[in-house]
């Protein structure tokens, strides 16, 4: 897990000005966070990312014009993308699944308490997954293509060595590199190597995609 900067730059992307104002007020109460820009739709969000170089983007998924999923995919494709956290009203929103697959680093419900929101922005800036395992399982279970996804995920995971599967399962739990190292009795350097290797084997670009794959393959349902 990387260190987050002394002041975390955040971009707010939501078509509702009241939501943006609410988020700005909460985040502005922390001396460690600076809101550097706002966007009313996905197209503006991409423009503001290029202009302001934020560390974290809080991205509403249901916006007019270019939606949050499309914007997330475009941002994730940048050379040095910020962490994009999907914003949703309900943690069972199926749009979240698309956002995670597009490269979002997790998701938050808009009703997240102020203190939790600030802490989770810091977690996202440090490169960790912002997603509860329970909510992830619910999202996978609600997918209309659940069986197809699971079969495909299991086929992908079959490429991995046993230790790589263990690391992937830890990613599915949302563990940081230090936590994985402690769990598996490995050095953090070794964990980083395993994570990089399994991302290449699985043709993934983001550890959140790996975490989602772990759930889809049922790794967290396996005993032990």
C-alpha positions in Angstrom: 0.0 0.0 0.0 1.4 3.4 -1.0 1.5 6.4 1.4 -1.1 9.0 0.7 0.0 12.6 0.3 0.0 15.1 3.1 -3.0 16.8 1.4 -5.2 14.5 -0.7 -6.7 16.2 -3.7 -10.3 15.1 -4.4 -12.6 15.7 -7.4 -16.4 15.5 -6.9 -18.4 14.3 -9.9 -22.2 14.4 -9.3 -25.0 16.0 -11.3 -26.8 17.1 -8.1 -25.3 20.4 -6.8 -26.7 19.6 -3.3 -24.8 16.3 -3.1 -21.6 18.1 -4.3 -22.1 20.8 -1.6 -22.7 18.2 1.1 -19.5 16.2 0.1 -17.4 19.4 -0.1 -18.5 20.5 3.4 -17.7 17.1 4.9 -14.3 16.7 3.2 -13.5 20.4 3.8 -13.6 19.7 7.5 -10.4 17.7 7.2 -7.0 19.5 7.0 -5.7 16.5 5.0 -8.1 16.8 2.1 -8.6 19.5 -0.5 -11.5 19.5 -3.0 -9.8 20.7 -6.1 -12.8 20.5 -8.5 -16.3 19.5 -9.3 -18.0 18.0 -12.3 -21.7 17.7 -13.3 -21.3 14.7 -15.7 -18.8 12.1 -16.8 -17.3 14.2 -19.6 -16.6 17.1 -17.2 -15.1 14.6 -14.8 -12.5 13.4 -17.3 -11.7 17.0 -18.2 -11.3 18.0 -14.5 -9.0 15.0 -13.8 -6.7 16.1 -16.6 -6.8 19.7 -15.4 -6.5 19.2 -11.6 -4.7 15.9 -11.3 -6.6 14.7 -8.2 -5.6 11.8 -6.0 -9.2 10.6 -5.6 -12.4 11.0 -7.6 -15.8 10.5 -6.0 -17.9 9.5 -9.0 -21.7 9.4 -9.2 -22.7 6.6 -11.6 -26.1 7.9 -12.7 -25.3 11.2 -14.5 -26.8 12.6 -17.8 -24.7 12.5 -20.9 -21.5 10.6 -20.2 -22.3 8.4 -17.3 -20.0 7.5 -14.4 -19.1 4.1 -15.6 -17.9 5.4 -19.0 -16.0 8.2 -17.3 -14.4 5.7 -14.9 -13.2 3.6 -17.8 -11.7 6.6 -19.5 -10.0 7.8 -16.3 -8.6 4.3 -15.5 -7.0 4.2 -18.9 -4.8 7.3 -18.2 -1.1 6.8 -17.7 -1.3 7.7 -13.9 -5.0 7.6 -13.0 -6.4 8.7 -9.7 -8.4 6.3 -7.5 -12.0 6.4 -8.6 -14.6 5.6 -6.0 -18.1 5.0 -7.2 -20.9 6.9 -5.4 -24.3 5.2 -5.2 -27.5 5.5 -3.2 -27.7 1.8 -2.4 -24.9 -0.8 -2.0 -26.9 -3.2 -4.0 -26.9 -1.0 -7.1 -25.9 -3.2 -10.1 -24.3 -0.2 -11.7 -21.5 -0.5 -9.1 -20.5 -3.9 -10.6 -19.9 -2.2 -14.0 -17.9 0.6 -12.3 -15.7 -1.9 -10.5 -15.1 -3.8 -13.8 -14.3 -0.5 -15.5 -11.5 0.2 -13.0 -13.1 1.9 -9.9 -11.2 1.4 -6.7 -14.3 0.6 -4.7 -17.6 2.3 -3.9 -19.3 4.2 -1.2 -23.0 4.9 -0.5 -23.8 8.6 -0.4 -25.2 8.3 3.1 -21.7 7.2 4.5 -21.2 9.0 7.8 -18.8 12.0 7.7 -16.0 10.5 9.7 -16.1 7.3 7.7 -16.1 9.2 4.4 -13.0 11.1 5.3 -11.2 7.9 6.5 -12.2 6.0 3.4 -11.0 8.7 1.1 -7.6 8.3 2.8 -7.8 4.6 2.3 -8.5 5.1 -1.4 -5.6 7.6 -1.8 -3.3 5.0 -0.3 -4.2 2.5 -3.0 -6.4 0.1 -1.0 -9.8 -1.3 -2.0 -12.8 0.6 -0.7 -15.4 -2.1 -0.7 -16.9 -4.3 2.0 -16.8 -8.1 1.3 -20.5 -8.5 2.2 -21.5 -5.8 -0.4 -19.2 -7.4 -3.0 -20.8 -10.8 -2.6 -24.2 -9.2 -2.9 -23.3 -7.4 -6.1 -21.9 -10.6 -7.6 -25.0 -12.6 -6.5 -27.3 -10.0 -8.1 -25.6 -10.1 -11.4 -28.0 -11.3 -14.1 -25.1 -13.3 -15.5 -24.1 -14.8 -12.2 -23.4 -18.4 -13.4 -21.6 -17.3 -16.5 -19.5 -14.9 -14.5 -18.6 -17.5 -11.9 -17.6 -20.1 -14.6 -15.5 -17.6 -16.4 -13.9 -16.4 -13.1 -13.0 -20.0 -12.1 -11.4 -20.6 -15.4 -9.2 -17.5 -15.0 -8.3 -18.4 -11.4 -7.2 -21.9 -12.6 -4.2 -20.2 -14.2 -2.8 -19.3 -10.8 -0.4 -21.2 -8.5 -1.7 -22.0 -5.0 0.1 -19.1 -3.4 -1.2 -16.7 -5.9 -4.8 -17.9 -5.2 -4.2 -17.2 -1.5 -3.1 -13.7 -2.3 -6.0 -13.2 -4.6 -8.4 -14.3 -1.9 -6.8 -11.8 0.5 -7.4 -9.1 -2.1 -11.0 -10.2 -2.2 -11.2 -9.5 1.5 -9.9 -6.0 0.9 -6.6 -6.6 2.8 -3.7 -4.2 2.3 -0.2 -5.5 1.3 1.0 -5.3 4.9 -2.1 -7.2 6.1 -1.6 -9.9 3.4 2.1 -10.2 4.4 1.1 -10.8 8.0 -1.7 -13.2 7.1 0.5 -15.3 4.8 3.9 -14.9 6.6 5.5 -13.1 3.6 7.4 -9.9 3.2 5.7 -6.9 1.8 8.0 -7.0 -1.2 7.0 -10.6 -1.9 3.4 -9.7 -1.6 3.8 -6.8 -4.1 5.5 -9.3 -6.5 2.7 -11.8 -6.2 0.0 -9.1 -6.8 1.8 -7.8 -9.9 2.3 -11.3 -11.2 -1.3 -12.4 -10.7 -2.6 -9.2 -12.3 -0.5 -10.0 -15.4 -1.7 -13.6 -15.5 -5.3 -12.6 -15.2 -5.0 -9.7 -17.6 -6.2 -7.2 -15.1 -5.1 -3.7 -14.5 -6.4 -2.9 -11.0 -6.3 -4.8 -7.7 -10.0 -3.9 -7.3 -10.8 -6.0 -10.4 -8.8 -8.8 -8.8 -10.8 -8.5 -5.6 -14.0 -8.7 -7.6 -12.7 -11.7 -9.5 -12.0 -13.4 -6.2 -15.6 -13.0 -5.2 -16.9 -14.1 -8.6 -14.8 -17.3 -8.5 -16.0 -18.1 -5.0 -12.6 -18.0 -3.4 -13.9 -16.4 -0.2 -16.5 -19.2 0.1 -13.8 -21.9 0.2 -13.0 -23.3 3.6 -9.7 -22.3 5.3 
